[in-house]
Amino acid sequence: MAEELSISGNTREQKYKSLLPQLKSLLAGEDDAVANAANISAALRQAFGFFWVGFYFVKNNELVLGPFQGDIACTRIQKGRGVCGTAWEKGNRNC
């Protein structure tokens, strides 16, 4: 995949459908989770103009900041603390 995305559609669903095959192409052949998370973050922010997009990885029973696009973020989040820690504790992946 090139460094450009081609997003089409008027609704969020249409845009995701347009983006998904491009993400699959972008990730094809790359097995590094950090590299893939970095590109997914950038693609989602570019496609939708989100304020913040990123990943946290579970390490030693904490959420540890991974690749992201946006303003600075908490580096470590304990289970049950804040919005994301509480969502993690309750099994909600949409923080």
Residue frames as qw, qx, qy, qz and C-alpha x, y, z in Angstrom:
[[0.000, 0.889, 0.458, 0.000, 0.00, 0.00, 0.00],
 [0.359, 0.542, -0.037, 0.759, 1.16, 3.49, -0.72],
 [0.231, -0.133, -0.500, 0.824, 1.38, 6.23, 1.87],
 [0.334, -0.033, -0.063, -0.940, -2.01, 7.55, 0.83],
 [0.270, 0.309, 0.875, -0.259, -5.48, 6.37, 1.70],
 [0.233, -0.138, -0.486, -0.831, -8.46, 6.62, -0.59],
 [0.126, 0.298, 0.798, -0.508, -11.58, 6.95, 1.55],
 [0.248, -0.200, -0.498, -0.807, -14.99, 7.05, -0.07],
 [0.340, -0.517, -0.786, -0.024, -18.53, 7.21, 1.20],
 [0.183, -0.622, -0.022, -0.761, -20.66, 9.60, 3.17],
 [0.766, -0.572, -0.036, -0.292, -21.49, 7.52, 6.22],
 [0.343, -0.658, 0.660, -0.118, -19.08, 6.19, 8.82],
 [0.839, 0.022, 0.540, -0.059, -20.01, 2.63, 7.77],
 [0.736, 0.670, 0.057, 0.077, -19.20, 3.36, 4.12],
 [0.118, 0.865, -0.464, 0.148, -15.88, 4.92, 5.09],
 [0.586, -0.444, 0.670, -0.104, -14.94, 1.90, 7.21],
 [0.870, 0.293, 0.397, -0.002, -15.84, -0.42, 4.32],
 [0.535, 0.820, -0.154, 0.130, -13.60, 1.66, 2.07],
 [0.127, -0.801, 0.552, -0.194, -10.76, 1.66, 4.61],
 [0.848, -0.289, 0.423, -0.138, -10.79, -2.02, 5.60],
 [0.916, 0.330, 0.102, 0.204, -9.26, -3.50, 2.43],
 [0.337, 0.810, -0.294, 0.380, -6.57, -0.81, 2.50],
 [0.479, -0.667, 0.493, -0.288, -5.71, -1.69, 6.10],
 [0.953, -0.032, 0.302, 0.002, -5.54, -5.38, 5.19],
 [0.732, 0.600, -0.071, 0.314, -3.13, -4.52, 2.41],
 [0.012, -0.846, 0.369, -0.385, -1.09, -2.30, 4.70],
 [0.635, -0.526, 0.509, -0.249, -0.73, -5.06, 7.31],
 [0.970, 0.238, -0.014, -0.044, -0.10, -7.89, 4.85],
 [0.782, 0.375, -0.294, 0.401, 3.31, -9.42, 5.38],
 [0.064, 0.568, -0.456, 0.682, 4.10, -7.42, 8.52],
 [0.690, -0.366, -0.624, 0.023, 4.02, -9.38, 11.76],
 [0.312, 0.023, -0.464, 0.829, 5.27, -6.69, 14.14],
 [0.175, -0.715, -0.671, 0.083, 2.38, -5.65, 16.41],
 [0.226, -0.652, -0.128, 0.713, 3.86, -2.22, 17.18],
 [0.104, -0.149, 0.511, 0.840, 4.41, -1.35, 13.52],
 [0.098, -0.433, -0.795, -0.413, 0.90, -2.47, 12.63],
 [0.220, -0.734, -0.553, 0.327, -0.69, -0.61, 15.54],
 [0.204, -0.480, 0.090, 0.848, 1.18, 2.54, 14.51],
 [0.016, -0.028, -0.620, -0.784, -0.11, 2.38, 10.94],
 [0.172, -0.573, -0.788, -0.142, -3.66, 1.52, 12.02],
 [0.221, -0.676, -0.371, 0.597, -3.68, 4.52, 14.38],
 [0.099, -0.355, 0.287, 0.884, -2.48, 6.85, 11.66],
 [0.060, -0.216, -0.771, -0.596, -4.95, 5.48, 9.10],
 [0.184, -0.655, -0.729, 0.076, -7.95, 5.80, 11.41],
 [0.176, -0.657, -0.196, 0.707, -7.06, 9.33, 12.42],
 [0.062, -0.215, 0.481, 0.848, -6.47, 10.34, 8.81],
 [0.085, -0.323, -0.830, -0.447, -9.67, 8.72, 7.55],
 [0.294, -0.698, -0.648, -0.075, -12.01, 10.02, 10.25],
 [0.072, 0.650, -0.129, 0.746, -10.27, 13.02, 11.77],
 [0.710, -0.572, -0.407, 0.062, -10.52, 11.54, 15.26],
 [0.221, -0.913, 0.248, -0.236, -9.04, 13.59, 18.10],
 [0.262, -0.567, 0.773, -0.114, -7.11, 10.59, 19.48],
 [0.947, 0.142, -0.193, -0.215, -6.58, 7.07, 18.20],
 [0.117, 0.629, -0.743, 0.197, -4.27, 4.57, 19.79],
 [0.846, -0.089, -0.522, -0.063, -3.51, 1.29, 21.45],
 [0.406, -0.629, 0.565, -0.348, -2.75, 0.10, 24.93],
 [0.684, 0.169, -0.709, -0.025, -1.16, -3.29, 25.48],
 [0.786, -0.576, 0.043, -0.221, -1.71, -5.39, 28.59],
 [0.594, 0.396, -0.573, 0.404, 1.63, -5.94, 30.33],
 [0.302, 0.011, -0.717, 0.629, 2.06, -7.11, 33.92],
 [0.141, -0.639, -0.742, 0.146, -1.64, -6.53, 34.61],
 [0.007, -0.656, -0.104, 0.747, -1.52, -2.87, 33.47],
 [0.583, 0.746, 0.294, 0.135, -2.47, -1.11, 30.28],
 [0.469, -0.473, 0.260, 0.700, 0.74, 0.25, 28.77],
 [0.380, 0.789, -0.010, -0.483, 0.62, 2.91, 26.10],
 [0.680, 0.113, 0.566, 0.452, 1.41, 1.74, 22.59],
 [0.228, 0.108, 0.412, 0.876, 1.41, 3.57, 19.26],
 [0.110, 0.752, 0.583, -0.286, -1.05, 6.43, 18.98],
 [0.238, 0.398, 0.287, 0.838, -1.91, 9.60, 17.09],
 [0.303, -0.823, -0.356, -0.322, -3.01, 12.66, 19.05],
 [0.204, -0.811, 0.317, -0.448, -2.25, 14.52, 22.24],
 [0.173, 0.356, -0.851, 0.344, -0.08, 12.95, 24.92],
 [0.786, -0.313, -0.350, -0.403, -1.68, 10.16, 26.92],
 [0.681, -0.570, 0.406, -0.216, -1.34, 8.22, 30.15],
 [0.275, 0.529, -0.798, -0.086, 1.61, 5.85, 29.92],
 [0.242, -0.049, -0.959, 0.142, 0.25, 3.22, 32.32],
 [0.571, -0.298, -0.036, -0.764, -3.29, 2.58, 33.48],
 [0.127, -0.106, 0.926, -0.339, -4.20, 0.26, 36.32],
 [0.258, -0.361, -0.838, -0.317, -7.23, -2.00, 36.02],
 [0.276, -0.702, -0.640, 0.147, -10.28, -0.20, 37.39],
 [0.264, -0.548, -0.096, 0.788, -8.70, 3.29, 37.27],
 [0.138, 0.407, -0.262, -0.864, -10.19, 6.02, 35.11],
 [0.722, 0.380, -0.008, -0.578, -12.36, 5.50, 32.06],
 [0.626, 0.439, -0.618, -0.182, -10.09, 3.05, 30.22],
 [0.066, 0.266, -0.897, 0.346, -9.06, 1.08, 33.29],
 [0.532, 0.127, 0.559, -0.623, -12.71, 0.69, 34.28],
 [0.748, 0.415, -0.206, -0.476, -13.71, -0.32, 30.75],
 [0.425, 0.404, -0.810, 0.024, -10.92, -2.93, 30.77],
 [0.197, -0.131, 0.829, -0.506, -12.04, -4.24, 34.16],
 [0.633, 0.281, 0.414, -0.591, -15.61, -4.61, 32.90],
 [0.577, 0.112, 0.755, 0.292, -14.51, -6.29, 29.66],
 [0.428, 0.854, 0.250, -0.159, -15.49, -3.36, 27.41],
 [0.687, -0.003, 0.305, 0.659, -12.91, -2.93, 24.64],
 [0.237, 0.723, 0.322, 0.563, -14.28, 0.43, 23.53],
 [0.437, -0.630, -0.264, 0.586, -12.48, 2.92, 25.68]]
